[in-house]
């Protein structure tokens, strides 16, 4: 799978509304057949920072995502609400989903 984590530094005046601002893009991406997950979290240390954790089935699904109409629309809609260009980590991972964190097993 393709595993991506991206940090979005949102302008302070838009930070509380970011989930709604990115909502259409989020819903459309989650509906893609190759999307495994697309989840936003807000930093507990910086309320203007959102972290996106996303995964796609394979290279083809990742390519379909960045070539989609909703991705192109997000390229226009989201940047005016950002303080800087998002930072990203993108890696191919040889698994199909989440693994358990054995060091913190719950019985």
Secondary structure by P-SEA (a helix, b strand, c coil): cbbbbbbbbccccccccccccaaaaaaaaaacccccbbbbbbbcccccbbbbbbccccaaaaaaaaacaaaaaaaacccccccccccbbbbbbcccccccccccccc
